[in-house]
Amino acid sequence: AAGVIQSPRHLIKEKRETATLKCYPIPRHDTVYWYQQGPGQDPQFLISFYEKMQSDKGSIPDRFSAQQFSDYHSELNMSSLELGDSALYFCASSPPGGTYNEQFFGPGTRLTVL
Amino acid sequence: AQSVAQPEDQVNVAEGNPLTVKCTYSVSGNPYLFWYVQYPNRGLQFLLKYITGDNLVKGSYGFEAEFNKSQTSFHLKKPSALVSDSALYFCAVRAPSAGGYNKLIFGAGTRLAVHP
């Protein structure tokens, strides 16, 4: 079965650089979520999109932005990177039906900021 | 505010013995509860969920969880542990917000170690 695809899997950046993370949801899933998991931490919700519109916003810094495109893939854009942005970034998607559906997670992008 | 607590950082179990990973929750309104497992350098894999109905929920890989409203708990259980069950387990609650019931709020995670 198709899963959530994230690219790249690993990314190394310098401080103050920018990064773009991509997420391709499972086909026919209409909602995409982004989470950040710091070392030894639980995943923290950043932002979500439903049918290409932002549906919810969590603890996402102003330096980050995201969007969902017409093909439902999503990109998380991160600017002015800081050392503390080093983390595992997960994308998840869920099928139509909303509240009751589980979120299916991708393998994550490990971002290291030097 | 919605929250989930996993009181144990680590649970150690001998292979073949039953295991329990504890989770308690605090939500306003109906709780939508989930268990996920994370293997090293991997994403989160869905195990099971409670939305409504039977308090005993069966999920993947022989896991089950019992929803207890009076104790606000949703403990994960398995009758006979396998070494391959060793991983990090997260309990999560679907939290309502302005945009609907979108985000998952996770507990801190419990590391399960199953010894041969």
gemmi code that builds the backbone of each chain (N, CA, C; Angstrom):
import gemmi

chains = {
    "A": [
        ("ALA", (0.846, -1.197, 0.000), (0.000, 0.000, 0.000), (0.881, 1.247, 0.000)),
        ("ALA", (0.401, 2.286, -0.687), (1.164, 3.522, -0.751), (1.201, 4.162, 0.619)),
        ("GLY", (2.353, 4.775, 0.924), (2.494, 5.475, 2.186), (2.790, 6.929, 1.939)),
        ("VAL", (2.889, 7.677, 3.018), (3.257, 9.082, 2.932), (4.742, 9.171, 2.563)),
        ("ILE", (5.040, 10.002, 1.594), (6.420, 10.163, 1.144), (6.935, 11.528, 1.565)),
        ("GLN", (8.124, 11.527, 2.125), (8.743, 12.787, 2.516), (10.120, 12.889, 1.874)),
        ("SER", (10.438, 14.079, 1.439), (11.776, 14.302, 0.893), (12.274, 15.681, 1.291)),
        ("PRO", (13.587, 15.823, 1.495), (14.531, 14.720, 1.553), (14.407, 13.958, 2.872)),
        ("ARG", (15.082, 12.869, 3.030), (15.062, 12.139, 4.292), (16.025, 12.752, 5.291)),
        ("HIS", (17.091, 13.310, 4.785), (18.072, 13.965, 5.650), (18.481, 15.282, 4.997)),
        ("LEU", (18.699, 16.274, 5.845), (19.059, 17.597, 5.349), (19.982, 18.262, 6.357)),
        ("ILE", (21.075, 18.770, 5.855), (22.010, 19.493, 6.711), (22.116, 20.913, 6.206)),
        ("LYS", (21.903, 21.860, 7.089), (21.941, 23.276, 6.734), (22.791, 24.047, 7.753)),
        ("GLU", (23.219, 25.218, 7.324), (23.914, 26.131, 8.230), (22.896, 27.088, 8.851)),
        ("LYS", (23.304, 27.676, 9.969), (22.441, 28.701, 10.586), (22.130, 29.802, 9.581)),
        ("ARG", (20.938, 30.300, 9.671), (20.440, 31.421, 8.839), (20.124, 31.008, 7.397)),
        ("GLU", (20.352, 29.752, 7.068), (19.957, 29.288, 5.725), (18.462, 28.974, 5.704)),
        ("THR", (17.989, 28.604, 4.521), (16.600, 28.207, 4.370), (16.521, 26.737, 3.981)),
        ("ALA", (15.377, 26.148, 4.248), (15.162, 24.737, 3.915), (13.720, 24.546, 3.464)),
        ("THR", (13.531, 23.624, 2.546), (12.192, 23.273, 2.101), (12.004, 21.773, 2.219)),
        ("LEU", (10.988, 21.381, 2.969), (10.657, 19.969, 3.158), (9.384, 19.672, 2.374)),
        ("LYS", (9.383, 18.518, 1.730), (8.241, 18.158, 0.910), (7.527, 16.923, 1.445)),
        ("CYS", (6.238, 16.905, 1.205), (5.407, 15.806, 1.695), (4.390, 15.435, 0.615)),
        ("TYR", (4.314, 14.152, 0.329), (3.339, 13.645, -0.635), (2.402, 12.692, 0.114)),
        ("PRO", (1.165, 13.105, 0.310), (0.244, 12.291, 1.108), (-0.176, 11.025, 0.371)),
        ("ILE", (-0.788, 10.140, 1.115), (-1.352, 8.934, 0.519), (-2.439, 9.363, -0.480)),
        ("PRO", (-2.493, 8.730, -1.657), (-3.526, 9.108, -2.638), (-4.925, 9.116, -2.041)),
        ("ARG", (-5.671, 10.144, -2.399), (-7.064, 10.367, -1.964), (-7.179, 10.858, -0.523)),
        ("HIS", (-6.076, 11.057, 0.139), (-6.127, 11.714, 1.454), (-6.212, 13.220, 1.232)),
        ("ASP", (-7.094, 13.874, 1.999), (-7.344, 15.283, 1.738), (-6.755, 16.219, 2.798)),
        ("THR", (-6.186, 15.649, 3.846), (-5.656, 16.471, 4.926), (-4.194, 16.113, 5.185)),
        ("VAL", (-3.391, 17.140, 5.332), (-1.962, 16.974, 5.598), (-1.610, 17.707, 6.882)),
        ("TYR", (-0.757, 17.078, 7.682), (-0.320, 17.646, 8.956), (1.209, 17.660, 8.986)),
        ("TRP", (1.758, 18.633, 9.679), (3.194, 18.686, 9.920), (3.449, 18.677, 11.428)),
        ("TYR", (4.431, 17.868, 11.817), (4.836, 17.771, 13.215), (6.357, 17.903, 13.309)),
        ("GLN", (6.803, 18.397, 14.441), (8.235, 18.515, 14.719), (8.552, 17.683, 15.958)),
        ("GLN", (9.558, 16.816, 15.837), (9.966, 16.003, 16.983), (11.426, 16.272, 17.303)),
        ("GLY", (11.663, 17.004, 18.393), (13.023, 17.253, 18.834), (13.627, 16.015, 19.458)),
        ("PRO", (14.930, 15.997, 19.658), (15.609, 14.831, 20.230), (15.003, 14.439, 21.577)),
        ("GLY", (14.574, 13.202, 21.677), (13.994, 12.709, 22.919), (12.655, 13.321, 23.291)),
        ("GLN", (12.009, 13.966, 22.345), (10.740, 14.655, 22.615), (9.580, 13.951, 21.914)),
        ("ASP", (8.380, 14.316, 22.323), (7.211, 13.837, 21.600), (6.949, 14.767, 20.421)),
        ("PRO", (6.274, 14.278, 19.390), (5.976, 15.136, 18.239), (5.070, 16.300, 18.626)),
        ("GLN", (5.386, 17.467, 18.107), (4.606, 18.668, 18.358), (3.959, 19.120, 17.053)),
        ("PHE", (2.676, 19.385, 17.121), (1.918, 19.796, 15.943), (2.347, 21.187, 15.483)),
        ("LEU", (2.571, 21.316, 14.176), (2.943, 22.613, 13.608), (1.778, 23.257, 12.867)),
        ("ILE", (1.243, 22.542, 11.882), (0.231, 23.131, 11.019), (-0.453, 22.023, 10.229)),
        ("SER", (-1.678, 22.299, 9.774), (-2.388, 21.316, 8.952), (-3.135, 22.016, 7.824)),
        ("PHE", (-3.413, 21.240, 6.782), (-4.132, 21.732, 5.617), (-5.229, 20.740, 5.239)),
        ("TYR", (-6.378, 21.296, 4.917), (-7.494, 20.495, 4.436), (-7.930, 21.071, 3.098)),
        ("GLU", (-7.922, 20.241, 2.092), (-8.318, 20.695, 0.755), (-7.600, 21.990, 0.371)),
        ("LYS", (-6.305, 22.000, 0.604), (-5.414, 23.081, 0.176), (-5.564, 24.371, 0.979)),
        ("MET", (-6.379, 24.349, 2.013), (-6.515, 25.514, 2.869), (-5.957, 25.181, 4.255)),
        ("GLN", (-5.315, 26.142, 4.874), (-4.822, 25.923, 6.231), (-6.007, 25.662, 7.149)),
        ("SER", (-5.959, 24.572, 7.893), (-7.088, 24.209, 8.743), (-6.796, 24.388, 10.222)),
        ("ASP", (-5.537, 24.359, 10.596), (-5.193, 24.521, 12.001), (-3.720, 24.925, 12.103)),
        ("LYS", (-3.415, 25.617, 13.166), (-2.053, 26.097, 13.351), (-1.632, 25.834, 14.778)),
        ("GLY", (-0.453, 25.275, 14.927), (0.045, 24.986, 16.261), (1.233, 25.851, 16.584)),
        ("SER", (2.267, 25.227, 17.122), (3.437, 25.970, 17.577), (4.447, 26.159, 16.452)),
        ("ILE", (3.999, 26.723, 15.367), (4.884, 26.931, 14.220), (5.483, 28.323, 14.298)),
        ("PRO", (6.817, 28.421, 14.244), (7.447, 29.744, 14.309), (7.069, 30.594, 13.098)),
        ("ASP", (7.145, 31.905, 13.264), (6.843, 32.802, 12.159), (7.839, 32.644, 11.015)),
        ("ARG", (9.012, 32.095, 11.314), (10.031, 31.891, 10.265), (9.656, 30.729, 9.338)),
        ("PHE", (8.666, 29.968, 9.756), (8.234, 28.825, 8.944), (6.928, 29.169, 8.233)),
        ("SER", (6.782, 28.628, 7.057), (5.506, 28.730, 6.352), (5.265, 27.420, 5.627)),
        ("ALA", (4.037, 27.184, 5.300), (3.704, 25.936, 4.607), (2.516, 26.165, 3.702)),
        ("GLN", (2.368, 25.277, 2.763), (1.213, 25.338, 1.887), (0.932, 23.958, 1.317)),
        ("GLN", (-0.271, 23.790, 0.842), (-0.672, 22.557, 0.176), (-1.061, 22.919, -1.252)),
        ("PHE", (-0.547, 22.147, -2.192), (-0.724, 22.462, -3.600), (-1.921, 21.711, -4.188)),
        ("SER", (-2.191, 22.016, -5.459), (-3.376, 21.449, -6.112), (-3.317, 19.925, -6.195)),
        ("ASP", (-2.107, 19.351, -6.203), (-1.999, 17.887, -6.236), (-1.947, 17.303, -4.826)),
        ("TYR", (-2.242, 18.141, -3.842), (-2.305, 17.780, -2.419), (-0.950, 17.599, -1.745)),
        ("HIS", (0.137, 17.701, -2.484), (1.402, 17.626, -1.777), (1.600, 18.923, -1.000)),
        ("SER", (2.429, 18.868, 0.003), (2.632, 20.021, 0.868), (4.123, 20.296, 1.012)),
        ("GLU", (4.442, 21.546, 1.236), (5.830, 21.942, 1.471), (5.906, 22.801, 2.726)),
        ("LEU", (6.925, 22.517, 3.514), (7.203, 23.302, 4.714), (8.470, 24.104, 4.432)),
        ("ASN", (8.350, 25.404, 4.426), (9.472, 26.293, 4.153), (9.977, 26.892, 5.463)),
        ("MET", (11.279, 26.762, 5.657), (11.876, 27.202, 6.905), (12.986, 28.191, 6.586)),
        ("SER", (12.907, 29.378, 7.151), (13.921, 30.390, 6.864), (14.664, 30.775, 8.138)),
        ("SER", (15.787, 31.444, 7.948), (16.621, 31.892, 9.078), (16.787, 30.771, 10.093)),
        ("LEU", (17.255, 29.651, 9.614), (17.345, 28.467, 10.468), (18.199, 28.712, 11.698)),
        ("GLU", (17.758, 28.131, 12.791), (18.469, 28.219, 14.063), (18.873, 26.810, 14.495)),
        ("LEU", (19.846, 26.767, 15.394), (20.314, 25.461, 15.877), (19.154, 24.656, 16.467)),
        ("GLY", (18.247, 25.352, 17.119), (17.124, 24.681, 17.771), (16.099, 24.101, 16.812)),
        ("ASP", (16.258, 24.401, 15.529), (15.344, 23.822, 14.541), (15.742, 22.401, 14.173)),
        ("SER", (16.902, 21.974, 14.641), (17.330, 20.599, 14.368), (16.339, 19.631, 14.998)),
        ("ALA", (15.743, 18.810, 14.172), (14.685, 17.917, 14.647), (14.288, 16.979, 13.525)),
        ("LEU", (13.397, 16.078, 13.880), (12.774, 15.202, 12.892), (11.425, 15.824, 12.555)),
        ("TYR", (11.186, 16.060, 11.283), (9.941, 16.671, 10.854), (9.085, 15.620, 10.156)),
        ("PHE", (7.921, 15.406, 10.724), (7.000, 14.417, 10.173), (5.867, 15.098, 9.441)),
        ("CYS", (5.494, 14.480, 8.363), (4.262, 14.815, 7.677), (3.314, 13.641, 7.873)),
        ("ALA", (2.038, 13.932, 8.011), (1.032, 12.888, 8.118), (-0.146, 13.262, 7.233)),
        ("SER", (-0.895, 12.268, 6.819), (-2.109, 12.548, 6.060), (-3.249, 11.685, 6.575)),
        ("SER", (-4.449, 12.133, 6.332), (-5.625, 11.353, 6.724), (-6.670, 11.432, 5.617)),
        ("PRO", (-7.473, 10.372, 5.522), (-8.470, 10.315, 4.446), (-9.690, 11.157, 4.777)),
        ("PRO", (-10.560, 11.361, 3.792), (-11.818, 12.074, 4.057), (-12.596, 11.388, 5.170)),
        ("GLY", (-13.280, 12.182, 5.951), (-14.045, 11.632, 7.074), (-13.737, 12.382, 8.344)),
        ("GLY", (-12.639, 13.118, 8.339), (-12.344, 14.066, 9.404), (-11.953, 13.466, 10.727)),
        ("THR", (-12.717, 13.842, 11.706), (-12.366, 13.659, 13.112), (-11.957, 12.247, 13.488)),
        ("TYR", (-12.649, 11.252, 12.958), (-12.469, 9.890, 13.457), (-11.299, 9.152, 12.834)),
        ("ASN", (-10.689, 9.739, 11.850), (-9.666, 9.013, 11.118), (-8.276, 9.195, 11.704)),
        ("GLU", (-7.537, 8.102, 11.703), (-6.165, 8.181, 12.165), (-5.319, 8.900, 11.137)),
        ("GLN", (-4.203, 9.409, 11.615), (-3.241, 10.059, 10.744), (-2.146, 9.056, 10.409)),
        ("PHE", (-1.776, 9.036, 9.161), (-0.731, 8.135, 8.678), (0.536, 8.956, 8.490)),
        ("PHE", (1.584, 8.527, 9.152), (2.808, 9.321, 9.183), (3.821, 8.859, 8.146)),
        ("GLY", (4.555, 9.817, 7.615), (5.683, 9.509, 6.764), (6.907, 9.175, 7.593)),
        ("PRO", (8.018, 8.824, 6.932), (9.225, 8.423, 7.644), (9.968, 9.585, 8.283)),
        ("GLY", (9.608, 10.794, 7.895), (10.238, 11.963, 8.493), (11.430, 12.481, 7.707)),
        ("THR", (11.705, 13.751, 7.907), (12.921, 14.389, 7.393), (13.740, 14.818, 8.604)),
        ("ARG", (14.960, 14.320, 8.664), (15.834, 14.718, 9.776), (16.625, 15.944, 9.347)),
        ("LEU", (16.343, 17.058, 9.987), (17.033, 18.314, 9.695), (18.083, 18.572, 10.755)),
        ("THR", (19.286, 18.804, 10.301), (20.388, 19.168, 11.191), (20.861, 20.552, 10.809)),
        ("VAL", (20.846, 21.461, 11.769), (21.320, 22.821, 11.535), (22.654, 22.997, 12.265)),
        ("LEU", (23.674, 23.365, 11.507), (25.022, 23.481, 12.075), (25.398, 24.934, 12.339)),
    ],
    "B": [
        ("ALA", (-7.567, 22.497, 28.676), (-6.613, 22.144, 27.635), (-6.512, 20.626, 27.544)),
        ("GLN", (-6.309, 20.166, 26.334), (-6.187, 18.727, 26.124), (-4.766, 18.283, 26.477)),
        ("SER", (-4.668, 17.145, 27.125), (-3.342, 16.630, 27.440), (-3.378, 15.130, 27.593)),
        ("VAL", (-2.223, 14.547, 27.454), (-2.053, 13.114, 27.598), (-0.830, 12.877, 28.473)),
        ("ALA", (-0.934, 11.941, 29.376), (0.191, 11.633, 30.254), (0.560, 10.162, 30.135)),
        ("GLN", (1.831, 9.924, 29.978), (2.357, 8.559, 30.018), (3.322, 8.532, 31.200)),
        ("PRO", (2.900, 7.954, 32.307), (3.649, 8.092, 33.554), (4.969, 7.337, 33.596)),
        ("GLU", (5.162, 6.407, 32.689), (6.383, 5.600, 32.708), (7.278, 5.940, 31.534)),
        ("ASP", (8.540, 6.275, 31.842), (9.493, 6.516, 30.758), (9.845, 5.220, 30.051)),
        ("GLN", (9.928, 4.143, 30.837), (10.328, 2.866, 30.272), (9.586, 1.740, 30.967)),
        ("VAL", (9.254, 0.739, 30.191), (8.635, -0.478, 30.715), (9.486, -1.657, 30.261)),
        ("ASN", (9.837, -2.494, 31.213), (10.640, -3.682, 30.911), (9.784, -4.929, 31.123)),
        ("VAL", (9.798, -5.801, 30.136), (8.975, -7.006, 30.191), (9.778, -8.180, 29.636)),
        ("ALA", (9.568, -9.337, 30.210), (10.187, -10.542, 29.668), (9.336, -11.067, 28.512)),
        ("GLU", (9.998, -11.583, 27.503), (9.288, -12.129, 26.362), (8.302, -13.194, 26.814)),
        ("GLY", (7.097, -13.127, 26.251), (6.065, -14.083, 26.614), (5.149, -13.616, 27.728)),
        ("ASN", (5.585, -12.629, 28.465), (4.756, -12.074, 29.543), (3.808, -11.018, 29.000)),
        ("PRO", (2.714, -10.769, 29.714), (1.822, -9.685, 29.285), (2.475, -8.333, 29.526)),
        ("LEU", (2.104, -7.368, 28.691), (2.636, -6.017, 28.869), (1.503, -5.007, 28.945)),
        ("THR", (1.763, -3.944, 29.673), (0.842, -2.812, 29.768), (1.652, -1.534, 29.681)),
        ("VAL", (1.236, -0.639, 28.812), (1.813, 0.695, 28.721), (0.697, 1.673, 29.071)),
        ("LYS", (0.941, 2.488, 30.072), (-0.136, 3.303, 30.640), (-0.276, 4.659, 29.954)),
        ("CYS", (-1.530, 5.108, 29.915), (-1.845, 6.424, 29.349), (-3.077, 6.968, 30.048)),
        ("THR", (-3.009, 8.207, 30.490), (-4.192, 8.893, 30.999), (-4.370, 10.169, 30.198)),
        ("TYR", (-5.582, 10.641, 30.146), (-5.877, 11.785, 29.302), (-6.707, 12.818, 30.049)),
        ("SER", (-6.690, 14.018, 29.520), (-7.521, 15.100, 30.027), (-8.034, 15.867, 28.822)),
        ("VAL", (-9.333, 15.764, 28.579), (-9.925, 16.447, 27.434), (-11.251, 17.063, 27.839)),
        ("SER", (-11.638, 18.057, 27.099), (-12.992, 18.584, 27.222), (-13.778, 18.020, 26.051)),
        ("GLY", (-14.917, 17.463, 26.354), (-15.679, 16.838, 25.288), (-15.300, 15.376, 25.127)),
        ("ASN", (-15.701, 14.809, 24.020), (-15.431, 13.394, 23.776), (-13.963, 13.169, 23.441)),
        ("PRO", (-13.376, 12.151, 24.060), (-11.973, 11.870, 23.744), (-11.844, 10.975, 22.518)),
        ("TYR", (-10.972, 11.374, 21.623), (-10.605, 10.530, 20.497), (-9.146, 10.145, 20.722)),
        ("LEU", (-8.905, 8.887, 21.053), (-7.607, 8.454, 21.557), (-6.922, 7.498, 20.597)),
        ("PHE", (-5.613, 7.586, 20.540), (-4.831, 6.810, 19.585), (-3.566, 6.294, 20.258)),
        ("TRP", (-3.069, 5.172, 19.745), (-1.749, 4.682, 20.102), (-0.925, 4.542, 18.822)),
        ("TYR", (0.322, 5.035, 18.914), (1.266, 4.909, 17.823), (2.546, 4.277, 18.365)),
        ("VAL", (3.277, 3.607, 17.474), (4.571, 3.027, 17.835), (5.634, 3.611, 16.903)),
        ("GLN", (6.801, 3.861, 17.473), (7.908, 4.408, 16.689), (9.148, 3.555, 16.876)),
        ("TYR", (9.615, 2.986, 15.780), (10.864, 2.246, 15.798), (12.006, 3.202, 15.476)),
        ("PRO", (13.239, 2.871, 15.854), (14.362, 3.783, 15.637), (14.457, 4.277, 14.197)),
        ("ASN", (14.602, 5.585, 14.054), (14.762, 6.219, 12.742), (13.596, 5.924, 11.800)),
        ("ARG", (12.438, 5.723, 12.360), (11.257, 5.453, 11.548), (10.141, 6.415, 11.931)),
        ("GLY", (9.142, 6.467, 11.073), (7.974, 7.284, 11.382), (7.083, 6.599, 12.395)),
        ("LEU", (6.010, 7.263, 12.732), (5.044, 6.732, 13.688), (4.075, 5.805, 12.959)),
        ("GLN", (3.882, 4.634, 13.533), (2.933, 3.682, 12.945), (1.693, 3.595, 13.815)),
        ("PHE", (0.541, 3.692, 13.188), (-0.724, 3.621, 13.892), (-0.976, 2.208, 14.408)),
        ("LEU", (-1.382, 2.107, 15.676), (-1.705, 0.810, 16.261), (-3.207, 0.612, 16.418)),
        ("LEU", (-3.860, 1.594, 17.055), (-5.290, 1.459, 17.290), (-5.861, 2.802, 17.739)),
        ("LYS", (-7.193, 2.866, 17.763), (-7.863, 4.095, 18.174), (-9.149, 3.773, 18.899)),
        ("TYR", (-9.558, 4.716, 19.746), (-10.875, 4.668, 20.380), (-11.626, 5.934, 19.981)),
        ("ILE", (-12.799, 5.710, 19.387), (-13.650, 6.849, 19.047), (-14.926, 6.780, 19.872)),
        ("THR", (-15.583, 5.641, 19.822), (-16.806, 5.412, 20.583), (-17.072, 3.916, 20.578)),
        ("GLY", (-18.028, 3.487, 21.415), (-18.404, 2.080, 21.364), (-17.706, 1.232, 22.396)),
        ("ASP", (-17.348, 0.028, 22.024), (-16.755, -0.950, 22.923), (-15.492, -0.389, 23.564)),
        ("ASN", (-15.389, -0.539, 24.876), (-14.243, 0.015, 25.592), (-12.946, -0.724, 25.303)),
        ("LEU", (-13.028, -1.955, 24.842), (-11.830, -2.719, 24.502), (-11.626, -2.634, 22.993)),
        ("VAL", (-10.516, -2.035, 22.627), (-10.215, -1.809, 21.211), (-9.068, -2.725, 20.805)),
        ("LYS", (-9.236, -3.422, 19.718), (-8.175, -4.295, 19.221), (-7.489, -3.623, 18.037)),
        ("GLY", (-6.164, -3.793, 17.993), (-5.405, -3.131, 16.946), (-4.420, -4.053, 16.265)),
        ("SER", (-3.383, -3.441, 15.722), (-2.381, -4.174, 14.946), (-1.437, -4.941, 15.857)),
        ("TYR", (-0.830, -5.994, 15.276), (0.235, -6.747, 15.928), (-0.164, -7.346, 17.272)),
        ("GLY", (-1.445, -7.621, 17.468), (-1.915, -8.252, 18.698), (-2.121, -7.305, 19.864)),
        ("PHE", (-1.954, -6.016, 19.633), (-2.163, -5.036, 20.696), (-3.648, -4.722, 20.874)),
        ("GLU", (-3.987, -4.349, 22.075), (-5.325, -3.885, 22.384), (-5.223, -2.803, 23.440)),
        ("ALA", (-6.288, -2.034, 23.588), (-6.289, -0.982, 24.590), (-7.668, -0.907, 25.215)),
        ("GLU", (-7.682, -0.557, 26.478), (-8.932, -0.467, 27.212), (-9.219, 0.972, 27.588)),
        ("PHE", (-10.333, 1.466, 27.104), (-10.773, 2.819, 27.434), (-11.555, 2.772, 28.740)),
        ("ASN", (-11.160, 3.588, 29.696), (-11.835, 3.653, 30.988), (-12.189, 5.104, 31.274)),
        ("LYS", (-13.459, 5.420, 31.098), (-13.875, 6.818, 31.225), (-13.753, 7.324, 32.660)),
        ("SER", (-14.092, 6.498, 33.623), (-14.058, 6.950, 35.014), (-12.635, 7.220, 35.486)),
        ("GLN", (-11.693, 6.464, 34.962), (-10.297, 6.668, 35.332), (-9.546, 7.505, 34.297)),
        ("THR", (-10.235, 7.957, 33.280), (-9.641, 8.726, 32.162), (-8.337, 8.075, 31.705)),
        ("SER", (-8.431, 6.776, 31.431), (-7.238, 6.051, 31.010), (-7.479, 5.323, 29.702)),
        ("PHE", (-6.381, 5.031, 29.035), (-6.427, 4.311, 27.761), (-5.129, 3.503, 27.672)),
        ("HIS", (-5.023, 2.485, 28.501), (-3.800, 1.695, 28.602), (-3.679, 0.711, 27.439)),
        ("LEU", (-2.465, 0.604, 26.934), (-2.152, -0.323, 25.840), (-1.717, -1.653, 26.442)),
        ("LYS", (-2.213, -2.747, 25.854), (-1.912, -4.061, 26.413), (-1.619, -5.072, 25.311)),
        ("LYS", (-0.891, -6.102, 25.718), (-0.671, -7.235, 24.828), (-0.501, -8.468, 25.698)),
        ("PRO", (-1.168, -9.544, 25.399), (-1.128, -10.728, 26.273), (0.237, -11.386, 26.369)),
        ("SER", (1.006, -11.345, 25.267), (2.296, -12.023, 25.256), (3.289, -11.182, 24.455)),
        ("ALA", (4.254, -10.619, 25.133), (5.191, -9.691, 24.492), (6.225, -10.425, 23.650)),
        ("LEU", (6.636, -9.765, 22.566), (7.701, -10.257, 21.708), (8.893, -9.303, 21.771)),
        ("VAL", (10.082, -9.848, 21.556), (11.263, -8.976, 21.543), (11.102, -7.890, 20.480)),
        ("SER", (10.463, -8.238, 19.379), (10.273, -7.272, 18.286), (9.289, -6.157, 18.637)),
        ("ASP", (8.603, -6.260, 19.765), (7.723, -5.177, 20.226), (8.508, -4.037, 20.856)),
        ("SER", (9.782, -4.254, 21.094), (10.612, -3.216, 21.709), (10.652, -1.984, 20.816)),
        ("ALA", (10.183, -0.879, 21.336), (10.062, 0.359, 20.559), (9.585, 1.461, 21.492)),
        ("LEU", (9.338, 2.629, 20.896), (8.819, 3.782, 21.636), (7.328, 3.905, 21.326)),
        ("TYR", (6.511, 3.965, 22.355), (5.068, 3.994, 22.187), (4.510, 5.340, 22.636)),
        ("PHE", (3.672, 5.906, 21.775), (3.059, 7.196, 22.067), (1.547, 7.049, 22.138)),
        ("CYS", (0.986, 7.601, 23.185), (-0.455, 7.764, 23.285), (-0.773, 9.175, 22.790)),
        ("ALA", (-1.898, 9.343, 22.127), (-2.240, 10.656, 21.589), (-3.739, 10.877, 21.672)),
        ("VAL", (-4.113, 12.143, 21.759), (-5.519, 12.518, 21.768), (-5.751, 13.517, 20.649)),
        ("ARG", (-6.853, 13.354, 19.958), (-7.217, 14.292, 18.893), (-7.850, 15.494, 19.571)),
        ("ALA", (-7.266, 16.655, 19.344), (-7.676, 17.829, 20.095), (-8.521, 18.767, 19.250)),
        ("PRO", (-9.605, 19.270, 19.790), (-10.412, 20.244, 19.059), (-9.731, 21.612, 19.057)),
        ("SER", (-9.945, 22.337, 18.003), (-9.384, 23.679, 17.910), (-10.267, 24.478, 16.973)),
        ("ALA", (-9.850, 25.697, 16.683), (-10.662, 26.556, 15.824), (-10.910, 25.918, 14.471)),
        ("GLY", (-9.959, 25.122, 14.034), (-10.102, 24.510, 12.717), (-10.803, 23.172, 12.739)),
        ("GLY", (-11.244, 22.742, 13.897), (-11.875, 21.432, 13.983), (-11.057, 20.514, 14.871)),
        ("TYR", (-11.170, 19.232, 14.657), (-10.410, 18.252, 15.447), (-9.226, 17.801, 14.619)),
        ("ASN", (-8.267, 18.662, 14.507), (-7.196, 18.374, 13.572), (-5.949, 17.784, 14.213)),
        ("LYS", (-5.451, 18.453, 15.202), (-4.129, 18.067, 15.653), (-4.175, 16.931, 16.664)),
        ("LEU", (-3.100, 16.173, 16.661), (-2.875, 15.168, 17.679), (-1.967, 15.762, 18.743)),
        ("ILE", (-2.322, 15.529, 19.977), (-1.440, 15.885, 21.090), (-0.900, 14.583, 21.650)),
        ("PHE", (0.419, 14.490, 21.702), (1.071, 13.252, 22.092), (1.513, 13.288, 23.547)),
        ("GLY", (1.557, 12.112, 24.141), (2.223, 11.965, 25.413), (3.732, 11.963, 25.204)),
        ("ALA", (4.463, 11.888, 26.284), (5.919, 11.974, 26.208), (6.556, 10.712, 25.655)),
        ("GLY", (5.776, 9.650, 25.575), (6.302, 8.404, 25.046), (6.790, 7.479, 26.147)),
        ("THR", (6.643, 6.198, 25.908), (7.131, 5.162, 26.823), (7.966, 4.186, 26.019)),
        ("ARG", (9.182, 3.979, 26.479), (10.041, 3.035, 25.783), (9.795, 1.645, 26.342)),
        ("LEU", (9.391, 0.748, 25.481), (9.143, -0.640, 25.868), (10.354, -1.485, 25.508)),
        ("ALA", (10.871, -2.190, 26.487), (12.000, -3.094, 26.262), (11.559, -4.498, 26.630)),
        ("VAL", (11.558, -5.376, 25.647), (11.173, -6.766, 25.880), (12.439, -7.612, 25.840)),
        ("HIS", (12.701, -8.306, 26.938), (13.934, -9.078, 27.073), (13.684, -10.551, 26.792)),
        ("PRO", (14.612, -11.172, 26.078), (14.450, -12.607, 25.749), (14.406, -13.472, 27.012)),
    ],
}
model = gemmi.Model(1)
for chain_id, residues in chains.items():
    chain = gemmi.Chain(chain_id)
    for i, (resn, *xyz) in enumerate(residues, 1):
        res = gemmi.Residue()
        res.name, res.seqid = resn, gemmi.SeqId(i, " ")
        for name, pos in zip(("N", "CA", "C"), xyz):
            atom = gemmi.Atom()
            atom.name, atom.element = name, gemmi.Element(name[0])
            atom.pos, atom.b_iso = gemmi.Position(*pos), 0.0
            res.add_atom(atom)
        chain.add_residue(res)
    model.add_chain(chain)
structure = gemmi.Structure()
structure.add_model(model)
structure.setup_entities()
